[in-house]
Amino acid sequence: MHTGQVLVVESESPLTVSEILSSLDIPPSTVLAVFEDTIVPHTSLINDDIRLDLVVVSSGG
């Protein structure tokens, strides 16, 4: 995943944020999903066209 990259997921049925990330081969534990400056739980069901921004979570020691 690269900064500024736009990824599109289309579905006939609602998907959770976690399902969307999995369909893009993005491990859910590595990103925060953000909608209009609010962090969205990965369990949230998305049933409309929206734009989610993904923020990479840094880890390490």
C-alpha positions in Angstrom: 0.0 0.0 0.0 1.4 3.4 -1.0 0.5 6.9 0.1 -2.1 8.4 -2.1 -3.0 5.1 -3.7 -6.7 4.6 -4.3 -8.1 1.1 -4.0 -11.7 0.3 -4.9 -13.9 -2.5 -3.6 -17.3 -3.2 -5.1 -19.8 -5.5 -3.6 -23.5 -6.2 -4.0 -23.9 -6.9 -0.3 -22.7 -5.0 2.8 -19.2 -5.7 4.0 -17.4 -5.1 7.3 -14.2 -3.0 7.2 -12.3 -6.1 8.1 -13.7 -7.9 5.0 -12.9 -5.0 2.8 -9.3 -5.0 4.1 -9.0 -8.8 3.6 -10.3 -8.5 0.0 -7.4 -6.1 -0.6 -4.8 -8.4 1.0 -4.2 -5.8 3.8 -3.8 -7.3 7.3 -6.4 -5.5 9.4 -4.0 -5.3 12.3 -1.7 -3.0 10.3 -4.1 -0.1 9.5 -6.7 2.1 11.0 -9.7 2.9 8.9 -10.8 6.6 9.0 -14.0 8.2 7.8 -14.4 11.9 8.0 -11.7 12.2 10.7 -13.2 9.4 12.8 -11.6 6.0 13.3 -14.0 3.3 12.2 -14.0 -0.1 14.0 -13.1 -3.0 11.7 -16.4 -4.6 12.7 -18.4 -1.7 11.2 -20.7 -2.7 8.3 -20.4 -0.6 5.2 -23.5 -0.6 3.0 -23.1 2.6 1.0 -20.4 4.1 -1.3 -17.9 5.8 1.0 -14.2 6.7 1.0 -12.1 5.3 3.8 -8.6 6.6 4.5 -6.2 4.0 5.8 -3.6 5.0 8.3 -0.6 2.6 8.7 0.0 1.7 12.3 3.7 1.6 13.1 5.1 -0.9 15.5 8.5 -1.9 16.7 10.8 -1.6 19.5 
